[in-house]
Amino acid sequence: MPLPEIVSRAEWRAARERLLAKEKAVTRARDALNAERRRLPMVEIDREYVFEGGEGKATLLDLFEGRQQLVVHHFMFAPEWDAGCRSCSAFLDQIGHLAHLHARGTTFAVVSRAPFVKILPFKARMGWAMPWYSSYPGDFNEDFDVTLEHEGELVERPGLSCFLRDGSRVFHTYSTYERGLDGLGSTTSLLDLTALGRQEEWEEPKGRAPALGAPAGSPRIRYHDEYDG
């Protein structure tokens, strides 16, 4: 196995500082890209999708759980499969405590095409607590380009879709697929995909950082058991 070159501490520090300049440039470029993503137009959802979850039938509006934003992980799990996709499972394993998303008015949910009776035992086997819904037998997966027809057969691909709620109106703001999920999983990386972002004052465009009801003087980031509600 070819290993990195062995150098002195001074040589390492000089090389590290050269790399750091490039890393900072990537961070600035990423901030600009995230701002451009938040400026994307959005499309109103005019179809009535019906899902099945732990509480029975649910609409897309129900998936928000009363919050303003929704991030859906399109988990590859076809109706004829006995277990979910391994790579999608690895992605879900890295999702942190959802309280940090909830505190910013954002719900995370998983949607698959498999019937809920197949999802439930697999979810229990994996030990996941996040909400998971079946879109079977509707067209939600096809409409959001994660179930595609290829040579006469339906094939699955992983993805994430973001939605924004204004009262009872639901809007689709963003989707990404396959390699677009690389590097995602943390609270901030998921918020960066949404229309409201991290809801910090420094973000562009301005005016999308609503007060979250935090007591005066309290930190924005708290222990996950300290958030109200």
Secondary structure, DSSP 8 states (H G I E B T S, - for coil): --------HHHHHHHHHHHHHHHHHHHHHHHHHHHHHHT---EE--S--EEEETTEEEEHHHHTTT-SEEEEEE----TT-SS--HHHHHHHHT---THHHHTTTEEEEEEESS-HHHHHHHHHHHT--S-EEE-TTSSHHHHTTSEEEETTEEEE--EEEEEEEETTEEEEEEEEEGGGGTT--SHHHHHTTSSSTT--TTSSSTT--------TT--SS--TTSS--
